[in-house]
Amino acid sequence: MIIAAIIAIFVVMVLSIVRAIAGPSLYDRILAVNMFGTKTVLMIALLGFAMGRPDFLDIALVYALINFISVIGVLRFSKSYGFQQPDQQPEEHQ
Protein backbone atom coordinates (compact mmCIF):
# COMPACT_ATOMS: atom_id res chain seq x y z
CA MET A 1 0.00 0.00 0.00
CA ILE A 2 2.87 2.37 0.73
CA ILE A 3 4.39 1.64 -2.67
CA ALA A 4 1.07 2.53 -4.32
CA ALA A 5 0.98 5.82 -2.39
CA ILE A 6 4.57 6.60 -3.43
CA ILE A 7 3.72 5.94 -7.08
CA ALA A 8 0.56 8.08 -6.87
CA ILE A 9 2.46 10.97 -5.30
CA PHE A 10 5.16 10.67 -7.97
CA VAL A 11 2.50 10.91 -10.70
CA VAL A 12 1.04 14.03 -9.06
CA MET A 13 4.55 15.52 -8.83
CA VAL A 14 5.06 15.00 -12.56
CA LEU A 15 1.69 16.62 -13.28
CA SER A 16 2.56 19.61 -11.11
CA ILE A 17 5.84 20.09 -13.00
CA VAL A 18 3.89 20.05 -16.26
CA ARG A 19 1.56 22.68 -14.80
CA ALA A 20 4.52 24.77 -13.65
CA ILE A 21 5.96 24.77 -17.15
CA ALA A 22 2.70 25.31 -19.06
CA GLY A 23 0.79 27.44 -16.55
CA PRO A 24 -1.08 30.33 -18.13
CA SER A 25 -0.02 32.83 -15.47
CA LEU A 26 2.80 33.45 -13.04
CA TYR A 27 0.59 32.67 -10.07
CA ASP A 28 -0.45 29.32 -11.54
CA ARG A 29 3.22 28.46 -11.93
CA ILE A 30 4.02 29.50 -8.35
CA LEU A 31 1.09 27.43 -7.09
CA ALA A 32 2.30 24.41 -9.06
CA VAL A 33 5.82 24.75 -7.64
CA ASN A 34 4.35 25.03 -4.15
CA MET A 35 2.31 21.89 -4.77
CA PHE A 36 5.45 20.12 -5.98
CA GLY A 37 7.21 21.10 -2.76
CA THR A 38 4.33 19.83 -0.65
CA LYS A 39 4.29 16.51 -2.50
CA THR A 40 8.06 16.29 -2.02
CA VAL A 41 7.53 16.56 1.73
CA LEU A 42 4.99 13.73 1.55
CA MET A 43 7.35 11.67 -0.60
CA ILE A 44 10.23 12.09 1.85
CA ALA A 45 7.97 11.08 4.74
CA LEU A 46 6.65 8.02 2.90
CA LEU A 47 10.10 6.92 1.79
CA GLY A 48 11.35 7.29 5.36
CA PHE A 49 8.48 5.17 6.61
CA ALA A 50 8.99 2.54 3.89
CA MET A 51 12.72 2.27 4.64
CA GLY A 52 12.26 2.26 8.40
CA ARG A 53 14.05 5.60 8.90
CA PRO A 54 11.87 7.86 11.07
CA ASP A 55 14.57 10.55 11.04
CA PHE A 56 13.45 11.41 7.49
CA LEU A 57 10.50 13.23 9.08
CA ASP A 58 12.90 15.87 10.37
CA ILE A 59 14.24 16.36 6.87
CA ALA A 60 10.67 16.59 5.53
CA LEU A 61 9.78 19.28 8.09
CA VAL A 62 12.85 21.35 7.22
CA TYR A 63 12.03 21.04 3.53
CA ALA A 64 8.44 22.14 4.24
CA LEU A 65 9.69 25.27 6.01
CA ILE A 66 12.10 26.08 3.19
CA ASN A 67 9.31 25.57 0.64
CA PHE A 68 6.95 27.88 2.54
CA ILE A 69 9.51 30.65 2.97
CA SER A 70 10.64 30.46 -0.65
CA VAL A 71 7.08 30.68 -2.00
CA ILE A 72 6.37 33.71 0.19
CA GLY A 73 9.62 35.29 -1.03
CA VAL A 74 8.81 34.70 -4.68
CA LEU A 75 5.31 36.12 -4.24
CA ARG A 76 6.65 39.25 -2.56
CA PHE A 77 9.31 39.61 -5.26
CA SER A 78 6.72 39.28 -8.02
CA LYS A 79 4.43 41.78 -6.29
CA SER A 80 7.12 44.39 -5.68
CA TYR A 81 8.52 44.26 -9.21
CA GLY A 82 5.08 44.37 -10.81
CA PHE A 83 5.03 41.17 -12.84
CA GLN A 84 1.62 41.17 -14.51
CA GLN A 85 -0.25 39.41 -17.20
CA PRO A 86 0.41 40.82 -20.69
CA ASP A 87 -3.27 41.76 -21.12
CA GLN A 88 -3.51 43.60 -17.79
CA GLN A 89 -2.73 47.27 -17.52
CA PRO A 90 -1.61 48.90 -14.28
CA GLU A 91 -4.38 50.67 -12.44
CA GLU A 92 -4.20 54.43 -12.41
CA HIS A 93 -4.65 56.10 -9.06
CA GLN A 94 -6.84 59.18 -8.94
trRosetta pair geometry for C-beta under 8 A, 3 or more apart (Angstrom, degrees):
i j d omega theta_ij theta_ji phi_ij phi_ji
1 4 5.7 -50 -152 33 36 112
1 5 6.6 36 150 -18 65 103
2 5 5.6 -53 -150 36 36 112
2 6 6.3 39 150 -21 67 103
2 46 6.1 167 -167 -169 94 99
2 49 6.6 -143 -135 102 140 111
2 50 4.9 170 136 -88 141 102
3 6 5.6 -51 -148 34 33 114
3 7 6.4 33 153 -18 65 105
3 50 7.3 104 -69 -124 65 140
4 7 5.8 -53 -148 37 32 111
4 8 6.3 32 153 -19 65 107
5 8 5.6 -53 -145 37 32 112
5 9 6.3 30 157 -17 65 106
5 46 5.9 -149 108 -133 115 146
6 9 5.9 -56 -147 38 28 108
6 10 6.3 32 152 -22 63 107
6 43 6.8 89 -138 -135 76 78
6 46 5.3 -176 -82 126 86 137
6 47 6.9 93 -116 -70 125 74
6 50 6.9 -12 -52 -37 138 153
7 10 5.6 -54 -149 35 31 114
7 11 6.6 34 152 -21 64 102
8 11 5.7 -51 -151 32 33 112
8 12 6.6 30 151 -15 64 104
9 12 5.6 -53 -148 39 36 111
9 13 6.3 42 150 -24 66 103
9 39 5.4 168 -171 -166 94 100
9 42 5.5 -146 -132 104 145 119
9 43 5.3 -177 124 -77 137 87
9 46 6.9 160 15 16 154 153
10 13 5.5 -51 -149 33 33 115
10 14 6.6 35 152 -19 64 101
10 43 7.1 93 -70 -109 70 127
11 14 5.8 -52 -153 34 33 111
11 15 6.5 31 150 -16 64 106
12 15 5.6 -54 -148 39 35 112
12 16 6.3 36 153 -21 67 104
12 35 7.9 -106 155 154 102 111
12 39 5.6 -162 100 -116 110 149
13 16 5.7 -53 -147 35 31 110
13 17 6.6 34 153 -19 63 102
13 36 5.8 86 -145 -135 76 78
13 39 4.8 -163 -78 112 88 141
13 40 7.1 95 -115 -64 127 70
13 43 7.1 5 -53 -47 143 141
14 17 5.8 -52 -152 33 33 112
14 18 6.7 35 149 -19 64 102
15 18 5.5 -50 -150 34 36 114
15 19 6.5 37 150 -18 66 104
16 19 5.4 -50 -147 38 37 113
16 20 6.3 42 151 -24 66 102
16 32 4.8 166 -172 -168 78 82
16 33 7.7 151 155 -77 108 23
16 35 4.6 -148 -128 97 139 112
16 36 4.4 -176 112 -67 133 83
16 39 6.6 171 8 11 150 141
17 20 5.5 -49 -146 33 34 114
17 21 6.5 29 155 -15 64 104
17 32 7.4 151 -83 157 17 116
17 36 6.2 82 -64 -98 71 136
18 21 6.0 -59 -151 38 30 107
18 22 6.0 -11 165 17 68 114
19 22 6.5 -74 -130 58 25 83
19 23 5.5 55 165 -69 67 92
19 28 6.8 -113 168 159 97 98
19 29 7.6 -178 133 -106 72 48
19 32 4.0 -168 101 -111 105 138
19 35 7.8 13 69 54 138 137
20 23 6.1 -15 -131 -18 21 117
20 29 5.1 83 -151 -151 61 73
20 32 3.8 -158 -67 104 76 128
20 33 5.2 91 -115 -58 132 76
20 36 6.7 -26 -38 -24 140 135
21 29 7.9 107 -48 -122 13 103
23 26 7.8 119 108 -95 124 10
23 28 3.5 -180 -167 105 120 110
23 29 4.1 -163 49 -62 145 71
23 31 7.9 146 -125 50 149 92
23 32 5.9 -149 -60 -6 131 136
24 28 5.8 60 46 22 66 155
25 28 4.8 102 56 4 76 101
25 29 7.2 -140 98 -3 44 87
25 85 5.9 -44 -121 -88 106 105
26 29 5.7 -59 -155 37 34 112
26 30 6.4 32 151 -18 69 105
26 78 6.0 169 145 -150 143 146
26 83 5.5 71 -47 130 171 128
26 85 7.9 -142 5 -72 95 66
27 30 5.5 -47 -142 36 37 111
27 31 6.2 40 155 -20 65 104
28 31 5.7 -54 -147 38 30 113
28 32 6.4 32 153 -20 64 106
29 32 5.7 -53 -148 35 32 112
29 33 6.5 30 154 -16 65 104
30 33 5.8 -54 -148 37 33 109
30 34 6.3 35 151 -19 65 106
30 71 6.4 119 179 -148 100 89
30 74 5.9 -178 -124 111 118 128
30 75 6.4 111 -180 -75 159 84
30 78 7.4 -104 -59 -5 145 156
31 34 5.6 -53 -148 37 32 113
31 35 6.3 34 152 -20 65 104
32 35 5.5 -51 -147 36 33 112
32 36 6.4 38 150 -22 64 102
33 36 5.4 -47 -149 33 35 115
33 37 6.6 38 151 -19 63 102
33 71 7.2 172 97 -98 101 97
34 37 5.6 -52 -151 35 34 113
34 38 6.5 34 151 -18 65 104
34 67 6.8 119 -138 168 62 105
34 71 4.8 53 -92 -104 108 146
35 38 5.6 -52 -147 36 35 112
35 39 6.3 31 155 -15 66 105
36 39 5.9 -57 -146 40 30 108
36 40 6.3 37 151 -26 64 104
37 40 5.4 -50 -148 30 33 116
37 41 6.8 38 152 -21 63 98
37 63 7.3 -165 -168 155 89 94
37 64 7.6 130 150 -117 100 47
37 67 3.4 148 166 -136 142 135
37 70 7.8 173 -92 61 160 120
37 71 7.4 -136 31 -46 153 118
38 41 5.7 -48 -156 29 36 113
38 42 6.8 33 147 -13 64 103
38 64 7.5 57 -112 -121 58 89
38 67 6.9 173 -57 136 55 157
39 42 5.4 -50 -150 39 40 113
39 43 6.1 45 149 -24 68 104
40 43 5.4 -51 -144 36 33 114
40 44 6.4 36 155 -20 65 102
40 63 6.4 -109 114 152 111 140
40 67 7.5 163 57 -74 118 142
41 44 5.9 -51 -148 34 30 110
41 45 6.5 27 153 -16 62 107
41 60 4.7 101 -158 -169 73 92
41 61 7.8 83 -147 -74 114 28
41 63 5.5 -176 -91 93 83 112
41 64 4.7 54 -105 -72 146 95
41 67 7.1 -99 -43 6 116 149
42 45 5.7 -58 -149 39 32 111
42 46 6.2 28 156 -16 67 108
42 60 7.8 102 -58 -151 17 130
43 46 5.8 -56 -143 40 29 108
43 47 6.1 28 158 -17 65 108
44 47 5.9 -56 -144 39 27 109
44 48 6.3 30 155 -20 62 108
44 56 5.5 -161 164 169 85 106
44 59 5.8 -124 174 101 139 104
44 60 4.2 177 91 -85 121 94
44 63 6.4 115 3 28 159 151
45 48 5.8 -56 -149 36 28 113
45 49 6.5 27 154 -17 63 106
45 56 6.6 166 -107 116 34 105
45 57 5.8 54 -118 -102 87 72
45 60 4.7 33 -57 -82 85 169
46 49 5.6 -55 -148 38 33 110
46 50 6.1 31 155 -19 67 107
47 50 5.6 -53 -141 38 32 110
47 51 6.1 15 162 -5 66 111
47 56 6.5 -134 86 -178 83 164
48 51 6.2 -65 -140 47 25 97
48 53 4.7 -97 -151 82 75 84
48 54 6.3 102 155 -111 114 21
48 55 7.1 -146 -149 64 127 44
48 56 2.5 -151 -88 53 132 137
48 57 6.1 -154 97 -40 160 64
48 59 7.7 162 -67 45 136 112
48 60 7.2 -107 -2 -28 140 121
49 52 7.7 34 -177 -71 28 29
49 54 7.6 50 -91 -94 59 64
49 56 7.8 -111 -26 61 53 128
51 56 7.6 89 55 -26 113 144
53 56 5.0 79 107 -23 101 105
54 57 5.9 -18 178 1 64 114
55 58 5.6 -30 -172 20 62 114
55 59 7.3 63 137 -13 70 98
56 59 5.3 -51 -157 38 49 115
56 60 6.2 54 145 -24 73 101
57 60 5.4 -49 -146 35 36 115
57 61 6.4 38 154 -20 66 101
58 61 5.8 -52 -149 34 32 110
58 62 6.5 30 153 -16 64 105
59 62 5.8 -55 -149 37 32 110
59 63 6.3 33 152 -18 65 108
60 63 5.7 -56 -148 39 31 112
60 64 6.3 36 152 -24 64 104
61 64 5.5 -50 -148 32 33 114
61 65 6.6 32 154 -17 64 102
62 65 5.8 -53 -152 35 33 110
62 66 6.4 32 151 -16 65 106
63 66 5.6 -54 -146 39 34 111
63 67 6.2 38 153 -23 66 106
64 67 5.6 -52 -146 35 30 114
64 68 6.4 31 155 -20 63 105
65 68 5.8 -53 -147 35 31 111
65 69 6.3 25 158 -13 65 109
66 69 6.0 -58 -144 41 29 107
66 70 6.1 26 159 -18 65 112
67 70 6.0 -60 -144 39 25 108
67 71 6.4 23 159 -18 63 107
68 71 6.1 -59 -149 35 26 107
68 72 6.5 23 155 -15 63 108
69 72 5.8 -56 -149 38 31 111
69 73 6.3 33 152 -21 65 108
70 73 5.5 -53 -147 37 33 115
70 74 6.3 32 156 -18 66 104
71 74 5.8 -52 -145 37 32 108
71 75 6.3 32 155 -18 64 106
72 75 5.8 -57 -148 38 30 111
72 76 6.4 27 155 -16 65 107
73 76 5.9 -57 -147 38 29 108
73 77 6.2 31 155 -20 65 108
74 77 5.5 -53 -145 38 32 114
74 78 6.2 29 157 -17 66 106
75 78 5.9 -55 -144 39 30 107
75 79 6.2 29 155 -19 64 108
76 79 5.7 -56 -145 38 31 111
76 80 6.1 23 160 -15 67 110
77 80 6.2 -59 -141 39 26 103
77 81 6.2 1 167 3 63 114
78 81 6.5 -66 -137 50 25 94
78 83 4.5 -60 -158 36 86 123
79 82 7.8 28 176 -70 28 36
82 90 7.2 -13 -157 -91 126 120
84 88 4.7 -113 167 77 117 118
84 90 7.1 -154 -26 -70 164 73
85 88 4.4 83 60 1 93 108
